[in-house]
Amino acid sequence: MAGKLLRQIKSPTNKISHNTVYSHALVKFQSSFSVPEAYSFVSCNSKTTSYSKNEGLDFELLFNGYELGNPYFVNRVVSTCAKLGDLYLGKQVHSTIIKLGFNCSVFIGSALVDMYCKCGKIIDARQLFYEMPEKNVVTWNSLFSGYCHMRFYDSAVELFTKMRKAGFYPTPSTISTILGLCSQSDLGELGVQVHGLGIKTGNCSNVVAGTTLIDMYAKCFSVEESRKVFDQMPEKNVITWSSMVSVYAQSHQPDEAIFIAKKMRSMGVKLNEVVKEGLESNKYLVATLLTMYSECESSEDFYKMCPTISMDDQISWNSVIAGFSRLGNGNEVLDWFIRMRQACIPIDFFTFANVLRATGILSALSEGKQIHALIYKTGYASDVYVQNALISMYSRCGAITDSKQVFSSIKEPDVVSWNSLISGYSQNGYGEEAVELFEKMRGTGIKPNHTTFLSVLSACSHVGFLEKGVQYFNLMRRGDSIDHPSLEHYACMVDLFSRAGHLEEAETFVNSMPIVPGPSVYKALLSACRFHGNVDIAMRSAKSLLELCPNDPATYVLLSSILAQGGHWVDAADVRSLMRERAVENNPGCSWIEVSRRGSVSSFGGVVGS
């Protein structure tokens, strides 16, 4: 195709306009290679390189005959040489430009400087730069970027100083490049001066320059300074958010990284490949991303990421195990733990805590006891973090006596230790013991938190301690807790009133809440209505609940059951019909048992598990 086009150009009897040549080349080569416009023209020129070597391609004839006076076309040809890194072709074009007198054009001269820089000929670029009779900011930026790319940092700083003395103000591209240089060379003071210059010229409001500032302050000063720049940026893109996540991850601050990542996701911005590049070399970033995905219950992203990780250190293994634990996949946790042991990767308290949580999820008491024995063997039996996990594991497995024994072995129980056993008592039907332990905890001076009150209120509800429950709830409202009452605590109070048969008081309590009632509050009230057969309160509760969760099948099923129980068969059928009209599907529940060892979990009516 290129040969045919050249023959048309050289033929004096077959003259065509320069626009025809340009458009013809683009269309034909785009259809041949299916690539973007700019690169299609590059492809055309790269194809003609062989002709220049073998058939003597005449650039002078090409330019002179059909592109004379069109510097834009010539500039495009030079730019394509730069993008290809084709020095041979670039020099041919340069010589033709000199012959045709285009070398006086500042635009073409700037493109040539850029071309030599990108082809690695920084000396040629520098010579051409100083020979140019006229320069613009693009010219300066071209050589400056070349110096930075070739890591001639001293020359780059010197050139930047000359640029300012020559009266040229930096563009966002200049600011971004010089800040990148400051980050790589630890030139913090220069970075601060450039920041000031950027503010003065209005270039720091640019998202690219702002993102580079984040990196510069993090590497040359502190993460706090970097965060200030991030918070002050009027506009942020995915790279900006990703950069801030990376900064926290690299400074070993995973909690802050997760906070930023969660906020990023809540605003509809997804982590891009900028963050995912180089995962194998940044174990802290791996841990942060896996933690974020698992805490956000983004199991799809978590599963996609696992195969990309280089599992060669403890941090990577712990991140994967902890992620599966948070996602509630106990079988995967135990499988990865076995593989970690087989790979001879050291295990620590963090590993044990997450594996114990997984055994608790599976109610795998046998595996839990084996891990407990390994904890003694590896010397972590006195680690309070591991001891707390053991208390929770035994409680979830129904072995409350073992939980109490582990608690008794702790020299200085912390708030998590107390919470674990109180919660264990509550979940296993030992409500009175839970209340007694709570009172004992208050006597030690340890201040209860959100989880403590949630457990003791639940215990009061199950054993019918209405007055005690109200007393404890008022303690929270008076500030005797680390936290103020949340929706979960209000739901517990509704359940407490309802189980005691005080449905009217429960409804009044809901209507007087200082915060907007959530689904858990109305569900607690609706469930109590079924037990006590109160259709009126059930209808009001269901109405509020369906406004919040119109696609929750449990609400329809529960309300239909309450109506049928009260003899309102037509209304019950109408609720079922409404459920079908709204295409709300009810997923049937099942019970499961562990038949033998872990990994063979069966349910009534089917098999669940690996």
N, C-alpha and C positions, 0 to 999 in steps of 0.2 A: 504493500500500500504506500509506504513512504517513497519507494522508488518511482512509482507512477506519479505521485504528487510532485516530486522533484522534476521529473521530465516535463510535466505541464508548466512548471515555473520557468524552466530553461528555454522552452520553445517560444520563439518570437512571434509565431503565428497563433499561439494559443494563450494569449495573455488573460489573466484573471485578476480581480481586485484583491487587495490585501485582506479585506474582511472575508472574502470567499475562502482564501487560503486558510485563514485562522479558524473560521467556523467549520470548514471541511475537515481540517485536521482533528479538531475537537470531537466532532460527531463521529467520524470514522473510528478514532482510537477509543472513544468512550464505549462504542458498541462492541469493539473488539476485546477490551479489557475489563469493562464494567467497573470503572473506578471513578472517584470524584473528579470534577472538572479540572482543578488545578493539577492534579497528578496525571490526568489524561494527557495534558500537554507535555508534562515531563516525560511520559512514556513515549510520546511521539519523538521528542528530541533524543531520548536514550536509544530508541531504535535507529535513529539516523547517525548515531556515533560510529557504527560500523562502516557506514557509507563515507564518513569523513576520513576514515583511515584507509579504506580500500578504493573508494571511487572519487575521492577528492571533493567532498561537499563544499560548496562555495557559499560561505556565510555572507560574504560581501554582496554577492549577487542576490541572495535571499533578502537581505535587508534593503539593499539599494533599489532593487526592482519593485518591491511591494510593501516594505515597511519603513521606507525612508520618511523621516519626520514623525514617526510614531514611537516616542521613547517608552511608552507603556509596553508595547510589544517587546522591545529590546530588554526592558527591565524584567519582564516575565521570563525571558530566555535565561538571563543571568540568575534569576531566583531559582529556576528549575535546576540549573547546574549546582547551586548551593545545596538544594534539598537532596540531590543525588550524590553529593560529595564527589562529583566528577571533575577533577582538576584539569585533565586533558581537554575535555570539551570546554571548560570554563576559560582556559587560556586561549583557545581558538576564538571564542566569542569575544574575549577581551581585545585581542589583536584586531579583529574586524571592527570593533567599536572605535578603536584609536584611528584606524584608517578612515572611518566614516565621520570622525569628528564628534562622536557622542560622548567622549571622555570628559567634556566640559560640563556635562549635565550632573548636577549634584545628586539627583535621584539614582541615576545609573551608577555613578561613582560610589554611592553608599551601598548599592546592591553588590558591586564588585568587592568592596571591603568585606562585606558579610560573607560573600562567596569564598574568598581566600581564607577567612577565619574558620569557616565550617569545613574547609578542605585541609585544615591543619597548617596552612602556610601563614603563620602569624607575622613573620618578618615582611613578606610581600604585602600583607594587609596594612601593616604599619607604614611601609614606604609609600604605598598608594594614598593612604590617609593624609600624610604630610605633604604630598605633592598636589593634593586637590586645592584649587584656588578658592573654592567655596565649600563650606560645610554647614550642615544643619544638624538638628538634634539626633536625627536618625543615623547620620554618619558617626557621630560620637558614640551613640549607643551600640552601633555595630562593632566597632573596635573594642569598646569597653566589654561587651559580652564575650568577644573573642578572647580577651585577656583572662576573663573569669573562667571560661570554659577550659582554657589551657593551663589554668591555675597559676598564671603570672599575677599574683595578687598585688605585689608591690607596684607593678606597672599599671594595674587597674586603678589602684588608689591614686596614683600620680595623675593618671589621665582624668579621673573624676575631678580632681582639684583643678586641673587645667580647664576642664569643661566649665566649671563654675566661674573661673577667672575670665573666661572668654564671653561670659554673659549668657550662657545657655542654662535654662532651668530644666531640671530633670523631669522626665515623664514618669508615669507609674511603672513603666518597664524598667527605667533606670533605677528607681527607688527599690524595686523588687530585686534587681540584680545585685546592687551594692549591699543590700541587707543580707542577701544570701552569702555574699563574700564575707561579711562581718561574722555571720554564724559559723562559717567553716574555718575562719582564721582567728576566732576569739577576739575580734576587734569591737568590743562592746562600746567603748567610748565613741568610736566613729559611728557605730550604729545609732547611738542616742542623738548625735548631731544630725545624722541623715533623717532620723525620725522628726526632729524639729524642723528640718528643711521641708520634709514632706507635709507637715502640718501647715507650714507657711504657704506652700504652693498648692495646698488642697489635694495632694496626691495620696495621702494616707487614708482618705475615705474610700479609695479604690479597694475592692475586695481582694485583689491579688497582692497588692502591697501590704494590706492589713494582715493577710495570712502569713506573709514572710516575716512581718514584725513579730508575730506570735512565736515563731520558731527562733528568731534572733534573741528575743528577751529570755526565752527558756534556756538557750544554750550559753548565753553570755552573762546572764544575771540570775533570775530566779523564776520559778513557776508562777509565783504570785504576780510578778510584773507582767508575765505573759498573759495571765488571766485578766488583768486590768485592760490590756489592749483588746482582748477578745470581747469583754463586756461592753467596751466603748465603741465597737465597730457597728456602724449603722446598718450594714448589709453583710450577710454571711451566706456562703454557699457550702456545698457538701465538703469541699476541700478544707474550708475554714473550720467547720465542725470536726472533721476528721483529724486535723492538725492538733486541735486542743485535746482531743481524746488521746492522741499519740503522745503529746507532751506529758500528760498525767501518767500514762502507762509507763513511759520511759523513766519517769522520776519515782517509780514504785509507789504511786498513789492510786491504787485501783478503785477505791471508793469514789474519788472525785471523777475519775475517768468514766465510771459507770453512770454517775449522776449526769455528766455532760452527754453521754451516749443515749441515756434514757430520754433526756430532754430533746435531743436531736431527733430521736425516733417519734416522740410525741408530736413534733412539728412536721412530721411526714418526710423527713430527710433520712435517707438510708446510707449507711456506711458504704463507701465505694472501694474500688480496687486500690486507691491510694493508701488506705489503711491496711489492706490485706497484703500489699506487697511486702516481701521480706519477712514473712511471719516466722520463718525458721530461724532468723537471726535476732528476733526480738521476743523473747519468751514472756516478758512482762505484758507486751501488747496481746499476745496469745491469751494469757490468763484473763486480761481485762475483757476482751471480746467474748470469750467463752462464758465468763461470769455474767456479762451483760445479756447475752442471748438467753442463758438459762434463767436468770432472774426475771427477764421480760417474758418468759415462757414461749420464746420464739424457737420451738424445737426444730423447725425446718432449717433455719439458719445454723443452729447448733450442729445438727447432723451433717450439714453440708461442709462445715468447717473442719470437723474432726479428721477426715482423711488427708487434709492438707498439712497437718501438723507433724513436725519432726519430733517423734517421741524418744528423745535422748536425754531428758533430764527430769528431775523430780517435779519441777514446776509444771511442765506440760502434762505429766500423768495426773497430778493432783487437780489440775484445771478440768480435765476431761471427767475424772471421777466425781468431782464436786458438781459439775454441770449436770451429769446424769442423776445425781442425788437430788438436786433441786427440782429437776423435771419429774421426779418421782419414779424413775425407771430403776428399780432396785436390782433387777437381773443384770442389766448392763453394768451397773456399779461393781457387782461382785465379779463379773467376767473380766472387767478391766483391772480389778484389784489382783486377780489371779495372774493375769498377764504381766502386771507390774512386778509381782514377786518373781515370776519366771525370768523376767528381763534383768533381775538383780538390781532394780532401782531402789534406793533407800526409801523407807516409809517414815513418816513423821506423825505428829499429833493431828495435823490437818487431814492426812490420809485416813487415819483411824476414825476420826469424827464423822467423816462423810460415809465411810463404809458401814459404820454402826447405824447411821441414820437409814441407810438402805436396808439393812437387816430388819430394822424396826418397821419399815414400810411393808416388807414382805412377811412380817411376823415370823421370821426364820430364826427361831430360838437356838436351834442346833448350831447354825453357822455363827450366830452371835456369841455363843459360848466359846467356839473355836477361836474367834477373833480376840475375845477377852483373854484367852490363854496366851495368844501371840503378843498381846499388849504387855502381859507380865514378863514374857521372855525378852522383849525388846526394851524394857525399862520405862515404859510410859504409864505404868499403873498409878503413879502418883501425880500425873499431870491433870490438873483440874478440868481442862478443856476436854480431855478424853473421858474423865470420870463423869462429867455432865452428860456426855454422849452415851455412856453406858447406862446411866439412870434412865434416860429416855428410851433406849433400845429395849431394856428389860420391861419397862412399863408398857410399851407398845406390844410386846410379846405376851403380856399378861402375867409376867413373873414379878409381881410387885414386891415380894420378899427380897429378891435379888437387888431390885432397885434401892430398897431401904438399906441393904447391907453396903452397897457402893456409896450411898450418901453418908452413912455413918463413918466410912473410912476416910472421908475428906477432912483434912485438918482445918481448913478455913473455907467453908462453902461460900460461894458468891451468890448473887441474885439469880443467876441461871441455874445453879445447883438447887436452890429452894424451888424455883419455878418448875424444874423438871420433875421433882418428886410430888409437888402439889398437883401438877397436871396429871401425873401418873395415878395418884389416888383418885382424882376426879373422874378420869376416863375409865377406871376399873371399878367404879361403884363404891369407892370408899370416901363418900362425901364428908362424913364427920371427921375422919382422919385428916382430910385436906384442910378443913376449917381449923382444926387443932394445930396443924403444922403452920398454917398462915399466922395464927396468933403467936406461935413460938418465934416465927421469923420476925415479926414486929418487935418482939422483945429483944432481939439481937441488935437492933438499930439499923439493919439493912432496909433501905427504903424500897417498897414494892413498886413494880413498874406495870406497864400495860398488860403484859402477859400474866403477871401474878394475879391481878384483879380479874382478868378474864377467866382464869382457872378456878379461883375461889368463888366467883359468882356462879359459874357453871355448877360447881359442887353444891352450893346453897340451893340452886334450882332443883337439882336431882334429889336432894334429901328433904326439900320443903322448908328450908330455913329462911322464911320470908323476911323476918325482922333483921336477921343477920345480914342478909343480902342487901337490904335497903341501907343498913348501917355502913357496910363496906362501900357501897356506891356513893354514899354521901362523903365518905373519906376522900374519894377521888375528886369530887366536885369542890371540896374544901382545899384541895391542893396538897393532901397528904401523900400523893403519888408523884412519880416522875412525870407522868403523862396525865392529860385531861381525858375524860370519857370519850370514847370513839363510838362509831356506829355499832361495832361488835359488842361493846358494853351495854349500850341501850337495848340491843336485841336480846342480850342475856337477861336484862331486867324485865323485858316484856315476857320472856319465857318463864321467869321466876313468878311474876304475877299470875300468868295464865295457868301454870301447873298447880298453883295454889287455889285455882278456881275463881280468881278475881279478874274476869275478862273485861268488865267495865272499867276497872282501874287501869288495866293494861292499855285499853284504847285511849283513855284519858291521858295516860303517861305518854303515849305516842303523839297525840295531838299537841302536847305541851313541850315537846322536845325543842331545845334551842338550835338544833341543827336539822337539816332536811332529812327525814327518815329514808333509809335505803331499803333495798329489797330484803335484806336479812331481817329487818325489823318487822316488815309486814308478813314475811314467811313464818316467823315465830308466832305471830298473832293468829294467822290463818291455820297453822297446825294445831294450835290450842282450841280453835273453834271446832275442829273435827272431833277432838276428844270430848269436848263438852257439849257438842251439838248446837252451837249458837249460830244460826243461819244469818241473822241480821248483821252481826259484826263480821261474819265471814264474807258477805257480799260487799261490804264497804272496804274490807281489807283487800279482797281480790281485785276490786276496781282500781284501787291505788297501785297494787302490785302489777297489774296488766299495763297500766300507763307507763310504768318504769321498765318492765320486761315483757313486751307483748308476745315474744316468741319463746317464752319459758313454758315447756309442756307441763311441768309440775304444778303450776298454778291452775291450769285448766282441769287436770286430773283430780287435784285435791278439792277444788270447788265443786266439781261434778259429784265427787264422793260425798261431800258434806250435804249437798242438796238431796241426793238420793237417800242418804241416811235419815234425813228429815221428812222423807215422803214426797219431796218435790220432784217427781220423776220427769215431768215435762221440761222443767227448768234444767234438770241435769242433762237431759238429752240435747237441749239447746246449746248448752256449754260445749258438749262434745261436737256438735255440728259446727259451732263457731271455730273450734279448734281445727276441724277439717277444712273449713273455708279459708282459714289463714295459713293452711299448709304447715301447721305446726306438728312435728313428728315427736312421738314419745319413744325414747330409747328404752327398751326393756332392761330391767336390772337383773343381776344374777348373783348367786353366792358361789364362792370359790374355796377350795381346800387344797393344801399341799399334799400330794399323794405320797411322794417319797422325798428325794432331795430337791434342792433348789433347781428351777428350770422346768419342772413338771407340775404346773399349776392347773388344776381342772376346775371347771365350773359346771353347775347343773344344767345340762342341755348343750354343752359344748366344751371345747378346750381353750384355755387362755394361757398365753405364755410363749416360751420359745419353741 
